[in-house]
Amino acid sequence: MNIQDIFESMEYGPAPESDAEAQAWLEGRGRSLGHFINGTFTEAGTVFESRNPATGAVLAKVTQANGADVTAAVTAARKAQPRWAALGGHKRARFLYALARLLQKHARLFAVLETLDNGKPIRESRDIDIPLAQRHFYYHAGMAQLMEEELPGRVPLGVCGQIIPWNFPLLMLAWKVAPAIAMGNTVVLKPAEYTPLTALLFGQICQEAGLPAGVVNIVTGDGAVGEMIVGAEVDKIAFTGSTAVGRAIRSATAGSGKSLTLELGGKSPYIVFEDADLDSAIEGLVDAIWFNQGQVCCAGSRLLVQEGIADRFHTKLKARMDRLRIGDPLDKCIDVGALVDPVQLDTVTRLVTEGAKQGDLYQPSGTLPDGCFYPPTLITGLEPADTLMQEEIFGPVLVSTTFRTPAEALEIANNTRYGLAASVWSENVNLALDIAPKLTAGVVWVNSTNLFDAAAGFGGVRESGFGREGGWEGLLAYTRAGDVPARAKPVAPCAAPADPSRDDPLDRTAKMFIGGKQSRPDSGYSRAIWSQKGVLLGHVGEGNRKDIRNAVEAASKAAAWAGTSGHLRAQILYYVAENLSARAAEFARRIDDLTGKKGGKAEVEAAIDLLFTHAAWADKFDGAAKGVPLRGLALAVNEPVGVIGAICPPDRPLLGLISAMGPAMAMGNRVVLVPSDAFPLVATDFYQVLETSDVPAGVVNIVTGGQGSLSADIASHLDVDAVWNLSTPDLDQGIEAASAGNLKRTWCAGIGGGTSGREVLAQATEVRTVWVPYGE
């Protein structure tokens, strides 16, 4: 058989990889593995079996952690952290460099052990997973070296609890451990129950690198161990896994003060326009959905193909599916390996059996090997709302529908509760780059798929989670500002006097401000606002859930604000500052009357200064072209979060309002503001400034009333994308717990002298990474 025959028939192989070295490593440990805690391996305790999913053979018996094990790991990490941070960036960089080199030296052992434990083809472990893991340690060695110079004022969080999935065991470890320890944190990591072996091998190379005891700790076991880590005395939880578990973690950590990043599920669209290079799009699709047997959170599992080419595309795709080789993952000729466990095989089988009735099922003919194998599957003729178009299958199953126009493609693509990744295929670069920023996804690949690098941030929006891993933006999740402003303290409104009087016999009704209009409260109730001297200053409406609903609806309708230029947003913020300045004396008097103090003038000046600051930032918070090893660009683009609900500080009625409104508006968000409960009349005066400053209707909405109940209403609203609690910390737990409904971002912070600088701008933006390869 010559080379041309091989290309025509695809009949080649087998080319088995020896597993002798991996088996010898397991034998050397008696096939019985303990935890890696405080720099040493513990004796095995109560164990569970780690099996090869392709054969069912037991690889090793691994220890199920208990509460004492988790406590020991956290204690070791806590003890080691101050000394590890005090080493400085250069010395930490040397350790990360050593880990990267050791990953290279043991690359083949890691690759084979990963394939045995996970079932993925050896060429994927060898050529993708292990090199990317090495890249993360090399890259973050550089980040450690540059930390003091490039991240001044940032300090490590402390002890990080990290919980990783079974689809990319070593790569997910690298994504989390490398940035954490580079920034001076220590970690307690739990690998997935199905795939613990390469994590424990990593513990061995930590010893070989001389990493100080307690910097990296690895405890093994089932989901109960993850729950123990979430509940332990750690400073951060980083989780990659299912949306359901991510939601539970969000609820469990609510009000704890723990930093949290979640990288969750996805149902990523793969959009093929009629002018696309169809052969390239087919090969990209093979990689998008059948790479790692489709067990990829960002898998291109929803095929959207333009109607005019759909039949031809599906015909070519089926022919390509017929040539995919399924079998022993250690065979270097294999395209599709085994699913990770019989439980996952049963899940995929059940979902396809139930959902395929809504469309047309295609699977290549042939007999599957024994083990956890499932054939590459295509289901066409589905509607966007069908179950398999909405639910993550996490297997080698592609579902497909058609579209006619780019607008329809966008509508279908964004019709999901997820927002992790997307692929766009078109030879018209104008069309591709027009579609890319309109997709609700944290990562967009143009004429490509599954491109990853340590320099490029990865993460999602909506129910795909929040936070980024990789790049400079990924470091924000493992550091905090060293100088943290104190949280706001409660302020009681002035009580009604025994002998009331009012400052003006003519009553002025202070209404809500919703959709650019003054609006009466739905409740029909108002509350009297008194000055410190016992003068009735006016009444303010008591907002309720319906007022919040109306405000969020108005904000959602103002989505065009996100598409305006930074220059335009800057001009409007300058105009707001100009009009506030013209009424500075009036606002200062109002603040003094409400608070009984003499700080009104200073607060107004600070608010005007803050408006200027955020107007200045509106067109200057730049993205970046990432230095990835690719002939092309990976662009990190700062995008607005969407609709932000903000609970304003109670003690500074004007500055607190501007501290939330200014950065949110500057970055293109729309806001629903709940102003100071004690001094709300400043906010109801301020909407008169908004009305005369060219602020589009719905961009800023103000709902007065009790912050406790209104904050819960905002946090539970599914069309709110983020909640900022700049008010008192007693509201944190309720906000964070309620936010688990759609896994919206939360930010609970003090404002000091007002919010300014990159910290708040990062809270007001999502980083979208757009990959654009170029060249013939």
N, C-alpha and C positions, 0 to 999 in steps of 0.2 A: 504494500500500500504506500503510495507516494503522498506528498504533502497536499497536493490538490485533492486527492481522494479523501483525505482526512477532513479537509475543509468542507467538502461537499457532503460527506456522510456524517460528520461529527462522531465517527466511531474510532475512538482512541482510548488508550489506557488498558488496564488500570495502572495507577502509579501510587502504590500505597506508601504512606509515611510510617516509619517505625515508631512504635510507642514504648520501646524498650527503656529509654532513659526516664520517661515519666513513670512507668511502672516501677522502675528501680527506686525512684525517689519515694514513691508511696511505700514500697517494701521497706526502705530504710527507716521509715517512721512507723513500721509495724502496721501500716494501713489503719492506724488509730490516731486521730489528731485532736489535740487540745486547743485552747485559745492562745493568742499571742498578747500577753499583758505585761506591761512594764519591762519590755525588752527580752522576755523569755517565753518559751512555750510551756503551758501548763500540762499536767497529766490529763489524759482523757477521763471524762466523767460519764454521765448518762449520754448515750450516743444515738445518732440516727445515721442512716445509710446514704451515702452519695453514690449515685449510679450513673453509668454510661447510658444515655437515653437511646443510643443506636442499637445497643445489644442487651441492655438490662443488667449487665454485669455490675457487681458492687465494686466500686473503686476504693472506697475507704469508709471508715466509721468516724463520724465527726461529732464533737461534743455539743450537746444542747446546753446553752448557757442558762444559768439561774440568776436570781437576784443578787447573790453574793458575787458572782462573776462580773456582772455589769457594774456593781459598786466598786469592785477592785479596779476595773479598767478606768472608770471615771476618776477614782482617787489617784491612780497613777498619772493620768493625764493632767489632773489639776495640780499635782505636785510638780510635774515637769514643766508646766507652761511658763511660769515666770522666768525660769532659767533659759528656756528655749527662746523666748522673746528677747531676753537680754543679750543673747549671743550676737545680735545684730544681723543685718541683711547679708553681709558678705559671708559670714560663717555658715549661715543657713543655706546660702546659695551653694556652697561647697558640698554640703550633704545632699541637696537635691541633684546636683550634678553627678555625684557618686551613685545615687539611686538610678538615674537615667543610664549611666554607663553599665551598671549591673543588669538592668533590664535588657540592654543590648547583648551583654555577654551570655545571658541565659535565655535569649529570645526563642530558641527552638524548643526548649523545655517548657516555657510558658505557653507557646502556641499549641503544642501537642496536648498539654494538660488541659488547656482551655477547651479544645475540641473534644477530648474525652469526657469532660464534665458537662459541657453545654450541648454538644451535638452539631455545632456549626461546622461547615467545611473547613478543612485545615488551611486551604489557601486564603480564606477570609481571616482566620486567626493570625496566620503568618504574615500576610501582606497588608492587613488593615488594622486589626485590633492592637497587636503588640507594637508596631511602629508608632501608632497614634499615642499609645500609653507612654512610650519613650519620649515622644515629642512634648507631651504635657509636662514631664519632669524637667526636660531641658528648658522649655519656655519659662516655666515658673522659677527655675534657678535664676534666670535673668531678672524676673520680677522681684525676687528676694534681694538681689544685688541692688536694684534701683529703688527699693521701697522708701528709704529715708530721703532720697533726693527728689523723687517724683511724686510721692504721696506724703508730703509734709503734714504733720498733724494727725495722721491716721494711725491707729493702734489696733492690735489684734483684739478679737472678741473674747478669746479665752479657750474654753474647751468646746469642741464641735462634735456633736453626735451625727454620724453619717450612715444612712441606710441606702443600700444600692440594690439594683435588680439583677435578674439572672440572664438577661439577654446579652449584655456586654460586661461580664464580671470584672475583668482587669481594667478595661478602659474606663468604666464608671468609677472604679477605685481611683484611677489616676486623675480623672476630672475633679474629684472631690478632695483627695488627700493632697495633691500637689499645691493648689492655691492656698489651702488652709495652712499647711506647715510653712509655706513660703512667707506668709504674712505674720508668722510668729504664734499661730495657734497650735494646740495639740488636738488629737482626734481619737474618738472611739468609733470604730467602723464595724457595721454588721453587714457581711455579704449575704446574698440570697441563700435560703436553705438548700435550693437545688444545686448551687454552683459555688461552694466555698473554697475550692482547692487552690485556685491561683491567688486568692487573697492570702491564704496561709503561706504559700510559697513566697509571696511578697514580704510577709513577716520575716522569712529567712533572709532575704536580701537586705532588709532593714538592719539585721544583725551584722551582715557582711559589710555594710556601709558604715558601721559604727554609730548609727543614729542613736542619740541619747535615749535611755530607757524612759518609757512613758510618753514619748512624742507621738508614736503611732501604736494604737492598741486595737486588736481585732477579736471580736467575740462572735461566735457562730450560733445558729439556731433558727427557729421559725419566727413567725410574726410576733409572738409574745415577747421575744427578745427586743424587737424593734420598739414595742410599746414600753418596755422597761427603759430603753434609752431615751425615748421621748419624755418620759416622766422623771428622768434622772436630773441631777444638778449640773446640767450643761448649759452653755451660753447660746448655742445655736443648734438647730436641726436642719440638715440638708437631706432631702429625700428625693429619690427617683423611683417611680413606680406608678401604680394605678391611681386614677382620679379618686376612686372611692376611699382608698387608704389616705391619700393626700388630704381629702376633706376631713377625715377623722383626725389626722394630725393637726390640721388647722384648729379644729375644735378643742383638741386636748391641750394645745399650747396657748390658747386664748388667755390673755391677761397675765401670762407668766413672765413677760419681758424677754423671752427667748427670740433671737433672730430666726427667721424661717425662710428657706427657699424650697420651692417645689417644682420638679420637672416631671410632668404627668403624661397622660395619654394623648392620643391624637387620632385624627381621621383626615389625613392630609390629602388635598386635591392634587391631581396630576393633570394639568390642562394642556391639551394638544390642539392647536389651531390648524386650520386647513393648509396654511403655507409652511408648516413645520417640515423639517427633514424627517420623514417618517421612519426611516431605518435607524437613525440616531435616537429618535424618540422611543422606538421599540426597545433598543438596547438599554436606554436609560430606565425604561419601565421595568425591565428584568431586574435591574439593580435596585429600583425603588421598592419593589414589592416582594421579590423572591430572595433578595439578600438576607442572610440570617433567617431564612424560612419565614420572612414577613414578621418576625418577632422584633420589630423596631418601632419605637414610639412615633417616629416621624415617617414611617413607611408611606409611600405614595399609594395608599390603598383605595382611593376614590379616583377612578379614571373618568375625566370629562373630555370627550372628544367631539370636535365640531361635526355637525350632522352630515355635511357634504362628503367627508372622508371616513365616516364611522365604519361602514361596511368593509372598506379596503383595509383600514387600520386593524379592525378586529380579525380579519382573515390572516393578515401578516403576523399578528400577535399569536394567534393559535398555532401557526406554523412554527413560530419560535418556541412556544411552550412545548411542542412535541419533541424538540431537540434538547430540552433541559435534562440533565442526568441526575438521577436521584439514587442515593446509596450511601455506602460507608463514608462517613465524614473524613476519615483519615486518608481517603483516596484523593489525591491532588487533582483528579479529573472531574470530581463531583461538583455539581452546581447547587444542589439543594440537599441539605443534611436532614437531621432529625429534630423534631420539636423537643423541648427541654424535658418534658415529663409526661407520663400518661394522663395526668390531670389536664394539662394543656391540650393534649391531643383530643381528649373527650370534649373539652370546651369548644374547640374549633369545629369538630365534627357536629356537635349539637347546633351551633349557630348557623352553619351552612345548611344542615338538614332542614331547619325551621325557616330560614330566610330565603333560600334559593327558590322556593315556590313562587316568589314574586317576580322572578326573572328567568333567564335561560342559562343553564349551567353547562360549563365546558371544563373537562379535565382530560389530560392526555391519557391514552390507553396504556396498558401495561400493568404488571404486577409490582406492588410495592414490597420492599424488603420487610422482614420482621423488625419490630421495634417501633419507636414513636415517629413514624413517617406519615406525612400527609401530602397528597399530590398538589402541584401548582394548579390553582383554580381560578377560573374567570366566570363571572356572573354578569351578563349583559341585560339590557332592557329594563333596568330598574328606574324607579322614580326617585327624585331627590329625598322624599320623605320616607322611603322604605327603610325597614329596620337595618338592613345591612349597609345602607348608605349613611346611617347615622351612628351605628354602634361600632366600637373598636373590636376587631376580631382577633388581632395579634397572632396571625398565622399567614400562610402563603395563599391568601385569598384576595383577589382583586375584584372590585365591583365597579360597574360602569354605567354611565348614562351619557346623553348627548346634549348639545346646546347649539344654538343658531348664531348668536351675536356675542361680542365681548361682554356686553352688559349682562346678558343672561348667564354667561360663564361665571362672572363675578358673583352674581346673586346665588347661584348654586354652590359655588366654592365656599362662600361665607355662611351658607345655611348649615351651620353645625355649632355645637356648644364648645368645640375645641378650637385651638388656634396655635398649633405648633409649627408646622412647616407647609410649604407648597412648592410645586414645580410648574414652570410656564415654558412651553415649547412653541417657538415661532421664529421664522427667519427674518421677520420684521422687527428690528430692535426697538423701533418706536412703539409698536404695539406691546412688546414684552415689558418695556420699562414703564409703560402707562399702566399696565395691569399690576405689576409687582407691588407698588406701594398701596394699592387699593385692597389687597388681599389681607384678611385678618389672620396674620401668622407672624411668629417671631423670626422665622427664617424663610427666605424665598430663594429658590434656585432657578436661574434662567438658563434654559437649554442644558440642564445638568440636574443631578440629584445626589443626595447623600454625600455632599462635600462637607468635611469637618476639619477644623484645625484649632489648636490651642490659642491662636491669636484672635480667633473670631468668636464672638459671643454666641451662645446657643441657649435657647429657652423659648417659652411660649407665652400666650395670653389666654384669656378666658379660662376654661376648665383644663387647659394644658399647663396651668401653673403660673408661677411668677418667679422672677429672678433670672440671672444669666450666669452661665458657666463658660469660662474662657475669656481672654482679652482683658483689657483694663476694666471693663464693666463688671467682669466676674469677680474682681477683687473687692468691689464694694460689699459683696455678700460675706466677706471674711475680715472686714475691718470696720471700724467706726471712728467718728471724730473723737479726738482725745479730749477736747473741751466740749462737754455736752451741756446745753442750756437746761436749767432747772425746769421742771414741769410746772404748769399753771396751778395755782391754788384756788379753792372755791371762794367766791365772792357773793355775799348775800345782798339781795336788792334792798333798797331803803324801805323800811316799814312805813305803813300809813300812820300819820300823826293822829293824836287824839282830837286836835282842832285843825282840820285840813283847810288849805287855801290853794288857789291855783294862780299860775303866773299870767294867764290870759283868759278872759271870760269866753273867748271864742274857741271852741273845741276843734282841734285838728286831728283827724283820724289817721293813725299810722297803720298802713296796710302792709300786706306782703308785697314782694316784687317778683312776679313770675311771668316768664315769656315776654319781658319788656314792658309789662303793664302792672299797675298797682291792683292788688287783688285782696278782697276781704277773706278772712279765715273761714274755712269750711265749717269749723266747729260753731261759729257764731258767738264765741266767747272772746272777751278782751280782758286785759289785766292793766290795772293802774300802775303807772311808774311815778315814783315820788323822788324828790331831791332830798339831799341830806338835811336841808332846812325845813322839810315838811311841806314843800310846795308840789302840787300835782302838775307834773310836766306833760302828761298826756296818757293815752292808752295804747296798748300794743296787742295785736291779735295773737291768740293761742293756736299755733299751728298743730295739725294732726297728720295722720298717715296719708289722707287724701291730698293735703297741701303738698306733701313731699312727692306724691305720685304726679301731681300736676307739674311740679317744678322739674322733676326728672324727665317727664314727657317733653316739656319745653326745651330742656337742655339737649335732649336727643334730636329734636327737630333742628337744632342750630349746628348740626354736624359740619356745615360748610365752613365754620370757623377754623376747623382743623386744616383745611386746605388753603387758607389765606397765607400770604407771605409773612415772614418774620418782620419785614419792614412795615407792613400795614399794621400788624399787631403792636409794634413799637409806637407808631404814630398815635394810635388810639389810647395806649397807656399814658403817653406823654400828655395827651389831651385831657384825660381824666385827672392827671396830676395838676395840670394848668387850671382846670375848673375847681378842683379842691382848694388850690392855693388862693383863688379869688374869694373863697368863703372860709378861709382859714380862721379868722377871728370868731365867726359864728360857731364853727365846729369846736374850737377851743373852749368857748363859753359853755356849750352844751356838755362837753366832757367834764368840765369843772363842776357844773350844776349837778350832774348825775353822780359823780364820784365824791364830791365834797372836798376835792383836792385842787391844787394849782398846777397840775401837770398837763393841762389840755394843750397849751401852745406847743410844748415840746413833743407831745404825741402827734399832733398834726404835722409838725415839721418832719418828724421821723417817718410818718406815713407817706408824705410827698417824696421824701428822699428814696424810700423803698419802691415807690411807683417808678421813679426815674431809673433805679437800678434794674428793675425787671424789664422796663422798656429797652434799656441798653442791652440786656441779655437776649431779647426776643429774636434777634437776627445774628447772634454770636455764639450760641451753644452748638458748636459744630460736631458733626459726626467724624468719621475717619475711614480711610482706606487701609485695610489691615494687611500686614506683611505676611500673607499666607504663601506657602509653596505651590503656586498655581500661576499658569499663564492666563491672567485675568485679574479681576478685582473682587474683593470681598468688602462690601461697603457697610459700615455700621452707621445707620441712619437713626437719628433721634426723632421719634414720632410721639405725638400726644397720647396720653393714656386713654382719654375719652371723656366720660362724665365723672367728675370728682365731687364727692360730698365732703364738705369740710365743717368741722365743729370748731368754732373760733374760741380763742381764750376769753375767759370771763372778765379779766381785770383791765384789759386795754381794748376798749370797744372799737376804736378806729384802727389802730395799728394791727390788732389781731385780725380784723377783717381783711385788711390789705395784705397781711402776711400770707393768707391763704389764697386770696383772689389774684394777686399780682403774678406769682410764678406760674400758677395754673393757666391764666390767660396768656401769658407771654409764650408759653410752649404750645398753645393751640387747643387747650382743654376748655370744656364748659364746666361751670361750677354751680353747686347748690350749697349755699352758705347758711349755717345756723349761727346767728350772731350771739354775742354775750347775752346770757339770760338776765343778768342783773341790769345791764345798761343797753337795752336793744334800740333805743331811740336814735342812737348815733347811726346805726345801720339803716334805719328807715329815713333818716335825713340823707344818707349817702346815696340812696338810689335816685334822688333828684339829680345828683352829679352825674350818675350813669346815664340818665335819660337825656342829658344835654351834651354827651361826650361821644356820640356816634358808636356806642357799644351795641352790636346787633342783638336783637331780641333773643332771649334764651341763653345767651352766653353766660350771663350772671343772673342767678336767681337767689332771692333771700327769703327764708322762711323763719319767722320768729316763733318762740315758744320754748318749752322745757327741753333742754339739751339731752337729758336722759332718754326720754321717749323718742324724740326726733332722731337722735343718733342711731338708735336701734332700727327705726324705720328706714333710714338711709342705708345702713349696712346690710339689711336683708333684701333690699330692692335689687332685682336681677339685672336691671339696666344701668346700674351704677357700676363703674369700672374700678374705682378706688375710693377709700375713705381715709381722710386725714383727721386725726383727733389731736388738735392743738390745744384742747381744753384739758380738764383735770384727768388724772390717770385712773380715777374710779370708773371712767367710761370705757377703758381699754378692753376689758374682758368681754363686755356685751357686744362691742363693735367687732372684735376679732372673731368671736363665736358666730355672730350673725353673718359675717362675711364668708363663712364656709359654704353658703348656699351656692354661689357661683364662683367661689375662690377668687374674689376680688382682692386686690392689693390693699394693705392697710399701712398707715404710717402714724405712729403715736409718738409725739415729740413736744418738747418745749421750744419756744421761739426766741428766748433771750431778747435781744434788741430788735428782733424782726428776722424773717427768713430771707436769706440772700446767699448767693454763691452756688457752687456746683452741687452741694448736697441736696438742696431743695429742688434744683432743676432735674437732678436724677430721679427724684420722686415724681416729678411732673411729666416724665417721658418714659417711653418704652424704646429699647434698642432693637431695631429690625436689621437683621443681617441679610443683605442681598448679594448673592454670588453671581458674577457675570463673567464666565470664561470667554475668551476671544481668540481669534485666529482660525485658520483653516485646518 
